[in-house]
């Protein structure tokens, strides 16, 4: 598995991954899918441009699609800084694994590769949050060196949240 930047060549497989999550009733953030009237080229460009030209109200992020062969098996994004809202819920990193590829170590590998990128290393201290009952995500975070610092109820989302920190060696 490798992390690749979103591309038009992979967009069909990426959308199949989103369809799998949708079929299970999982929450899909609107920034993760093409908007009404948006071409696939425009969608990919929007995702890529968020790295240096984030939309109003959003922080800059670097998005990658996890790929096995030519199949998108997951998505992971590194937010370049935290807002008060992201510090409470979301953290620096957000990711999803395609349902048909879960329980195969994809989340751990995506996280490991992302944390090894120069941008993440330059940031040094990285926050990742997840639900306490998301066993797979909690295991992936711990396997990659995340340290659980607290669990708290997030009023806005009406759920408990685990807060993990990574202290990365700066490169």
C-alpha positions in Angstrom: 0.0 0.0 0.0 1.2 3.5 -0.8 -0.1 7.0 -0.2 -0.7 8.9 -3.4 -2.0 12.4 -4.0 -5.6 12.4 -5.4 -5.7 12.2 -9.2 -8.2 11.8 -11.9 -6.8 8.4 -12.7 -7.9 7.2 -9.2 -11.1 9.1 -8.7 -13.4 6.3 -9.9 -12.0 3.9 -7.4 -12.1 6.6 -4.7 -15.8 7.2 -5.3 -16.4 3.4 -5.1 -14.8 3.5 -1.7 -17.1 6.4 -0.7 -20.1 4.4 -2.0 -19.2 1.5 0.2 -19.1 3.8 3.3 -22.4 5.4 2.2 -24.1 2.0 1.8 -23.2 1.3 5.5 -24.8 4.6 6.6 -21.4 6.1 7.6 -21.0 9.9 7.7 -19.3 11.3 4.6 -18.1 14.9 5.0 -19.2 17.1 2.1 -15.6 18.1 1.4 -14.8 14.5 0.6 -17.2 14.2 -2.4 -17.8 16.1 -5.6 -20.3 18.9 -5.3 -23.4 19.2 -7.5 -22.2 20.4 -10.9 -18.6 19.9 -10.1 -16.6 17.9 -12.7 -14.3 15.1 -11.5 -11.3 17.2 -12.6 -12.6 20.2 -10.6 -13.2 17.9 -7.6 -9.6 16.6 -7.6 -8.3 20.1 -8.1 -10.3 21.4 -5.1 -9.0 18.6 -2.9 -5.4 19.3 -4.0 -5.7 23.1 -3.7 -6.8 22.8 0.0 -3.1 22.4 0.7 -2.3 26.0 0.0 -5.6 27.6 -0.7 -8.2 26.3 1.8 -11.8 27.3 1.4 -13.2 29.9 3.9 -13.6 28.4 7.3 -11.3 25.5 6.7 -7.6 25.0 7.5 -5.0 24.0 5.0 -4.6 20.2 4.7 -2.7 17.7 2.6 -4.9 14.8 1.4 -3.7 11.4 0.3 -5.5 8.3 -1.0 -4.2 5.0 0.1 -3.8 2.7 -2.9 -3.2 -1.0 -3.4 -2.4 -1.5 -7.1 -4.9 0.9 -8.6 -7.6 0.4 -5.9 -8.2 3.2 -3.4 -8.4 1.5 0.0 -8.5 4.6 2.2 -8.2 8.4 2.6 -6.0 10.3 5.0 -5.5 14.0 5.5 -3.0 16.1 7.6 -4.4 19.4 8.8 -1.5 21.9 8.9 -2.7 23.5 12.2 -5.4 23.3 14.8 -8.3 25.7 15.4 -10.1 25.6 18.7 -12.8 23.5 17.1 -10.2 20.9 15.7 -8.5 20.8 19.0 -11.8 19.7 20.6 -12.8 17.3 17.8 -10.9 16.2 14.7 -7.3 16.9 15.5 -4.5 17.2 12.9 -5.4 13.9 11.1 -8.6 12.5 9.6 -8.9 9.2 7.9 -11.2 6.5 6.6 -10.7 3.0 5.4 -12.7 1.5 2.6 -15.1 -1.0 4.3 -14.0 -4.0 2.2 -10.4 -3.4 3.3 -10.9 -3.0 7.0 -9.1 -5.2 9.5 -6.1 -5.6 7.3 -3.8 -3.0 8.8 -4.7 -0.2 6.3 -5.3 2.4 8.9 -2.1 1.7 10.7 -0.1 1.8 7.5 -1.7 5.0 6.3 -1.0 6.7 9.6 2.6 5.4 9.8 3.3 6.7 6.3 1.7 10.0 6.9 3.5 10.6 10.2 6.8 9.9 8.3 6.2 12.7 5.8 8.4 15.8 6.0 5.4 18.1 6.7 4.3 16.0 9.7 7.8 15.7 11.0 8.2 19.5 10.7 5.0 20.0 12.7 6.4 17.8 15.5 3.4 17.4 17.8 0.3 15.9 16.2 -3.2 15.4 17.7 -5.5 12.5 16.5 -8.9 12.0 18.0 -11.3 9.1 17.7 -14.3 7.5 19.4 -13.5 5.2 22.3 -15.6 2.5 20.8 -13.8 2.6 17.4 -11.5 -0.3 18.3 -9.7 -0.5 15.0 -8.8 3.2 15.0 -7.7 3.2 18.6 -5.4 0.2 17.9 -4.0 1.8 14.8 -3.2 5.0 16.6 -1.5 3.2 19.5 0.4 0.9 17.1 1.9 4.0 15.5 3.0 5.5 18.8 0.0 7.7 19.8 -0.3 8.4 23.5 -3.8 8.7 24.9 -3.8 11.8 27.1 -7.5 12.0 27.9 -11.1 11.0 27.0 -13.8 13.7 27.1 -17.4 14.3 26.1 -17.7 16.6 23.1 -21.0 18.5 23.5 -21.3 19.6 19.8 -21.1 16.0 18.6 -22.7 14.4 21.6 -20.0 11.7 22.0 -17.0 10.7 23.9 -13.7 11.3 22.2 -10.2 10.0 22.8 -7.3 12.4 22.4 -4.0 10.9 21.3 -0.7 12.9 20.8 2.3 12.0 18.7 5.6 13.7 19.4 7.5 13.2 16.2 11.3 13.7 15.8 11.7 16.8 13.7 13.6 16.2 10.4 
